[in-house]
C-alpha cells in the first residue's frame, strides 16, 4: 500500500482499492490459464513477503534462489 501511495501519488484508500482490483484481475487470469488456485502455496516454487526483508534484500534473496535452482537443474541428467 505504501509503495502504491508513493509511486502513484494516491491516498491510502485509493491504493487499497487499486491493489484489490489488480489482485482480483491477476487471480482470475492465473486461475483460468493454469487450472490452479491463486494464493495456494503448493502452486508456487517460491513465495516471499517482501515486507520482511525489504525490497533490496528481497531482490538478493530471489537472485540467490534462482542461482541455486539453476545449479540443481544443471546437475540433473538430460532427458
C-alpha positions, 0 to 999 in steps of 0.5 A: 500500500505504501509503495502504491501511495508513493509511486502513484501519488494516491491516498491510502484508500485509493491504493487499497482499492487499486491493489484489490482490483489488480489482485482480483484481475491477476487471480482470475487470469492465473486461475483460468490459464493454469487450472490452479488456485491463486494464493495456494502455496503448493502452486508456487516454487517460491513465495516471499513477503517482501515486507520482511526483508525489504525490497533490496534484500528481497531482490538478493534473496530471489537472485540467490534462489534462482542461482541455486535452482539453476545449479540443481537443474544443471546437475540433473541428467538430460532427458 
